[in-house]
Amino acid sequence: MPTSRLLFRYAAAAVAVGEFIAASASGQTVSPTWTPYRNESVRELPEPPSAPASNSPVPTPAAAQYAQYLAESPLETEITAVDLADPRCRLVGVADSPMLVMPIDYDSNPANWQWRLLPADVIWSSYWAGAHEPRIGAAWYSERTTGASLLDATLGGRASLVRYGTEGGGRRPNGWELQVEGAAIPRLNFNENWDLEATDFRIGAPLVYGRDNWQWKLSYYHLSSHMGDEFAIREGALAQRINFSRDALATAIAFYPLPAWRWYAEAAWAFHYDGGSEPWEFQFGVDIAEPGPTGPAGTPFIAVNGHLREEHNFGGNVVAQAGWLWRGPQMKILRIGAHYYNGKSSQFEFFDRFEHQIGGGVWYDF
């Protein structure tokens, strides 16, 4: 899809979101149009020249006839054929009439809500610009206040243990899901022979629920920060090490006003904390990218995250990322792009330091 067309869609989406917020504020009832992830076989298709006469079973020649009709029809969408094997669609018509492929509401069909052990995808995904979200990735940047050249890596991931709900298969799954998440987040200093400066560790167990364009999360997580031995030796700083740690309960909500837009907000309260940490923290942000599997061409993305913490009088940091994204059939995402960070350090061993990061990175969410 041309980049100009994508930018036009994002501009139109921004206008739609503005209209939605304005209408809601005025007390009007608003039901934004909701379309699931791209899937040719469930998109709205044009009417054939003549309507089907009945719901009787249709032999294969009629299916081929309708596929040819689609291929020859002037369509504004990108559909040129239909996957007749998709279980979310059914065929109606008669042997001598063109076919009509009708979408089935897959997510609302009780037969599709099943117990699923270790599903390949997840209902709730990591915030793209979140500094302490589990994934595999690395951001290299220049820290503008000190001039240091640093790399913040993330080595971890998020996985679904069990789900009662639907299967994804190229679209967001719905239902209840128990996940596990974990990551180690080390920082390396390129100016000091790649010394290890510090590492944050995080592990958690989110319980999530997703339905249509809403998602909700209740989670426990533990986070602790540790000074790097090479940094401690170089700076003689081991005696000044702090034991920054948190055991917290978090709740979050995510909303898709349009398929390409994910807005989210999170509040967390730590029932045990040490090393300068305080109980409350808040996150909010937006992830923007064309939904569904992208194929080899990929698609542009934009992500912004704000993180407010009580230990900084509810100041904190803001992160912005933009670049190119590839998404596979199981919703695994590879991103590459520019990275900007401004605020208190993303390494909690240095939580009271100010940092201004400008650079780039690569991130893989699964």
C-alpha positions in Angstrom: 0.0 0.0 0.0 1.5 3.4 -0.9 2.8 5.4 2.0 0.7 8.5 0.9 -2.4 6.4 1.3 -1.4 5.3 4.7 -0.8 8.8 5.8 -4.2 9.9 4.5 -5.8 7.1 6.5 -4.0 8.2 9.7 -5.1 11.8 9.1 -8.7 10.6 8.6 -8.4 8.5 11.8 -7.3 11.5 13.8 -10.3 13.5 12.6 -12.6 10.6 13.5 -11.2 10.3 17.0 -11.6 14.1 17.5 -15.3 13.8 16.4 -15.8 10.9 18.7 -14.4 12.7 21.7 -16.4 15.9 20.9 -19.6 14.0 20.5 -19.0 12.1 23.8 -18.4 15.3 25.6 -21.7 16.8 24.4 -23.7 13.8 25.7 -24.4 12.2 22.3 -24.4 8.4 22.0 -21.5 7.5 19.8 -20.9 4.1 18.3 -17.7 4.2 16.2 -17.5 1.9 13.2 -15.5 -1.1 14.2 -13.8 -3.3 11.7 -11.6 -6.3 12.8 -8.1 -7.0 11.5 -7.8 -7.2 7.7 -9.0 -10.5 6.3 -10.1 -10.7 2.7 -12.6 -13.4 3.4 -14.6 -11.4 5.9 -14.6 -7.9 4.3 -17.7 -6.4 2.8 -17.9 -7.7 -0.8 -19.8 -6.2 -3.8 -23.2 -7.6 -4.7 -23.1 -9.9 -7.7 -25.1 -9.0 -10.8 -28.1 -11.2 -9.7 -29.0 -12.2 -6.2 -28.8 -15.8 -5.0 -32.1 -17.6 -5.2 -31.7 -19.8 -2.1 -29.5 -21.1 0.6 -29.0 -24.5 -0.9 -25.4 -25.9 -1.0 -23.4 -24.6 -3.9 -21.0 -26.7 -6.0 -17.4 -25.7 -6.7 -18.1 -24.3 -10.2 -20.3 -21.6 -8.7 -17.5 -20.7 -6.2 -15.1 -20.3 -9.1 -17.7 -18.2 -11.0 -17.9 -15.8 -8.0 -14.1 -15.6 -7.6 -13.9 -14.7 -11.3 -16.6 -12.0 -10.8 -14.6 -10.5 -7.9 -11.4 -10.5 -10.0 -13.1 -8.7 -12.9 -15.1 -6.2 -10.8 -13.9 -2.6 -10.3 -13.2 -2.6 -6.6 -11.9 0.3 -4.4 -10.6 -2.2 -1.9 -7.6 -4.5 -2.4 -9.7 -7.7 -2.7 -9.2 -9.6 -5.9 -10.3 -13.1 -4.7 -11.8 -14.8 -1.7 -10.5 -17.6 0.5 -13.4 -20.0 0.4 -11.8 -22.3 3.0 -12.0 -19.7 5.8 -14.3 -21.2 8.5 -15.6 -17.7 9.3 -17.4 -17.5 6.0 -20.3 -19.4 4.4 -21.6 -19.7 0.9 -25.1 -19.0 -0.3 -26.7 -19.3 -3.7 -27.5 -21.9 -6.4 -25.4 -23.7 -9.0 -26.3 -21.4 -11.9 -26.0 -18.1 -9.9 -23.0 -16.1 -8.8 -21.8 -16.7 -5.3 -22.2 -14.4 -2.3 -19.7 -14.7 0.6 -21.4 -13.7 3.8 -19.4 -12.8 6.9 -20.0 -14.7 10.1 -19.6 -12.9 13.5 -16.8 -15.3 14.5 -16.1 -13.6 17.9 -19.7 -13.7 19.1 -20.3 -17.3 18.1 -20.4 -19.4 21.3 -18.9 -22.4 19.5 -15.7 -20.5 18.9 -15.2 -19.7 22.6 -13.1 -22.6 23.8 -10.4 -23.4 26.3 -7.0 -23.1 24.6 -3.7 -24.2 26.2 -0.6 -22.2 25.3 -2.1 -20.3 22.3 0.4 -18.9 19.8 -0.7 -15.3 20.1 -1.7 -13.0 23.0 -4.8 -10.9 23.7 -2.9 -8.1 25.5 0.3 -6.9 23.9 3.2 -4.8 25.3 3.1 -1.0 25.0 5.4 -0.4 22.0 7.1 2.7 23.6 7.1 1.4 27.1 10.6 1.3 28.6 10.0 -1.7 30.9 7.8 -3.8 28.7 8.8 -7.4 28.0 10.2 -8.1 24.5 13.4 -8.7 22.7 15.0 -5.4 21.5 17.7 -2.8 21.7 17.8 0.9 21.5 21.1 2.6 20.8 21.3 6.3 21.5 23.4 9.3 22.5 22.6 10.6 26.0 22.6 14.3 25.5 23.3 15.5 29.0 26.5 13.5 29.4 27.5 12.8 25.8 27.6 9.0 26.5 26.9 6.5 23.8 24.6 3.9 25.4 22.6 0.8 24.5 19.5 -0.3 26.4 18.6 -3.9 25.6 15.5 -5.9 26.5 15.8 -9.7 26.8 12.4 -11.2 27.5 8.9 -11.8 26.2 5.2 -12.2 26.9 3.3 -15.5 26.4 -0.2 -16.8 26.9 -0.6 -19.8 29.3 -4.3 -20.5 28.9 -7.2 -18.8 27.3 -11.0 -19.1 27.3 -12.0 -17.4 24.1 -11.4 -17.3 20.3 -8.5 -18.1 18.2 -6.6 -15.1 16.5 -5.6 -16.3 13.1 -4.6 -12.9 11.7 -6.9 -10.9 13.9 -7.0 -10.0 17.6 -8.4 -12.9 19.7 -11.1 -12.3 22.3 -11.7 -13.8 25.7 -10.1 -14.3 29.1 -6.4 -15.1 29.2 -3.7 -15.7 31.8 -0.3 -14.6 30.7 3.3 -14.6 32.0 5.8 -11.9 31.3 9.4 -11.3 32.1 12.5 -9.4 31.0 16.0 -8.4 31.9 16.9 -4.8 30.8 20.6 -4.2 30.8 22.4 -1.0 29.8 25.8 -1.0 28.1 28.2 1.9 27.8 30.0 2.1 24.4 32.3 4.8 25.6 33.7 2.5 28.4 34.5 -0.7 26.5 30.8 -1.8 26.5 30.8 -1.9 30.3 27.6 -3.1 32.0 26.1 -0.1 33.8 23.0 -1.6 35.4 20.2 -4.1 34.8 16.5 -4.0 35.7 14.6 -7.2 36.1 10.9 -7.6 35.7 8.5 -10.6 36.0 4.7 -10.6 36.1 1.5 -12.5 35.7 -1.3 -10.6 33.9 -4.9 -11.7 33.8 -6.5 -10.1 30.7 -9.9 -9.8 29.0 -10.5 -8.6 25.5 -13.8 -8.1 23.5 -14.2 -6.3 20.3 -12.3 -3.0 20.6 -11.8 -3.0 24.4 -9.2 -4.8 26.5 -8.6 -4.9 30.2 -5.7 -6.1 32.4 -5.1 -6.9 36.1 -1.5 -7.8 36.8 1.0 -8.5 39.5 4.6 -7.7 38.8 8.0 -7.6 40.6 10.7 -5.2 39.5 14.2 -4.9 40.9 17.3 -2.9 39.8 20.9 -3.9 40.1 24.2 -2.0 39.5 26.5 -3.4 36.9 29.8 -4.8 38.4 31.9 -3.1 35.7 30.3 0.2 36.4 30.8 -0.3 40.2 34.5 -1.1 39.7 35.1 1.8 37.3 33.3 4.4 39.4 33.9 2.9 42.9 30.2 3.2 43.4 29.2 -0.1 45.0 28.8 1.6 48.4 26.3 4.0 46.8 24.2 1.2 45.3 20.4 1.5 46.0 18.0 -1.4 46.3 15.3 0.0 44.0 12.5 -2.6 43.9 8.7 -2.9 43.6 6.0 -5.5 44.1 2.9 -4.0 42.5 -0.6 -4.6 41.4 -1.5 -2.9 38.1 -4.8 -2.4 36.2 -5.0 -1.1 32.7 -7.5 -0.6 29.9 -6.9 -0.3 26.1 -9.3 0.9 23.5 -9.2 0.8 19.7 -11.3 3.7 18.4 -10.1 2.6 14.9 -8.4 -0.7 14.0 -5.0 1.1 13.5 -5.2 3.1 16.8 -4.6 1.6 20.3 -5.1 4.0 23.3 -4.2 2.7 26.7 -3.9 3.8 30.3 -2.5 2.0 33.4 -2.3 2.6 37.1 -0.1 0.6 39.5 0.2 0.5 43.3 3.2 -1.1 45.0 2.4 -2.9 48.3 6.1 -3.4 48.9 8.8 -0.9 47.7 12.4 0.0 48.5 15.4 2.1 47.4 13.5 5.3 46.6 10.5 3.8 45.0 7.0 5.1 46.0 3.7 3.3 45.8 1.9 4.9 42.8 2.8 5.1 39.1 0.7 5.8 35.9 1.3 5.1 32.2 -0.7 6.2 29.2 0.0 6.3 25.5 -0.9 5.3 21.9 0.3 2.8 19.3 -0.5 3.5 15.7 -0.1 1.1 12.7 -2.1 -0.5 10.0 -3.6 -3.7 11.6 -3.3 -7.3 10.5 -0.5 -9.3 8.8 1.6 -6.9 6.8 3.5 -9.2 4.4 7.1 -8.4 3.4 6.3 -4.7 2.6 5.5 -3.8 6.2 3.8 -0.6 7.3 4.8 2.6 9.2 4.2 2.9 12.9 4.1 5.6 15.6 4.2 5.0 19.4 4.2 7.4 22.3 4.3 6.5 26.0 4.2 8.7 29.2 5.2 7.3 32.6 4.5 9.2 35.8 5.9 8.1 39.2 5.2 9.2 42.7 8.9 9.3 43.6 9.2 12.2 41.2 6.1 14.0 42.4 4.3 12.4 39.5 6.7 13.6 37.0 8.6 11.0 35.0 9.4 10.6 31.3 8.0 10.5 27.8 9.1 8.2 25.0 8.4 8.6 21.3 9.2 6.1 18.5 8.5 6.0 14.8 9.6 3.8 11.9 8.6 0.7 10.0 6.8 -2.4 11.3 6.2 -6.0 10.1 3.5 -8.2 11.6 3.1 -11.9 11.0 0.0 -14.2 10.9 0.2 -14.8 14.7 0.5 -11.1 15.4 4.2 -11.2 16.3 5.7 -7.8 15.5 9.1 -6.6 14.4 9.8 -2.9 14.4 12.7 -0.7 13.4 12.9 3.0 13.8 13.9 6.2 15.6 13.8 6.5 19.4 13.4 9.6 21.7 13.4 9.7 25.5 13.1 12.7 27.8 12.8 12.5 31.6 14.1 10.6 34.6 16.3 7.6 33.8 14.9 4.4 32.4 17.4 2.5 34.5 16.0 2.5 38.0 19.4 2.1 39.6 19.8 5.7 38.5 16.1 6.6 38.9 16.8 10.2 40.1 19.0 11.2 37.1 17.6 13.2 34.1 18.3 11.7 30.7 17.7 13.0 27.1 18.1 10.1 24.6 18.1 10.4 20.8 18.8 7.4 18.7 17.3 4.3 17.1 16.3 0.8 17.8 14.9 -2.6 16.8 12.2 -4.3 18.8 10.5 -7.7 18.5 7.2 -8.2 20.4 5.7 -11.7 20.8 
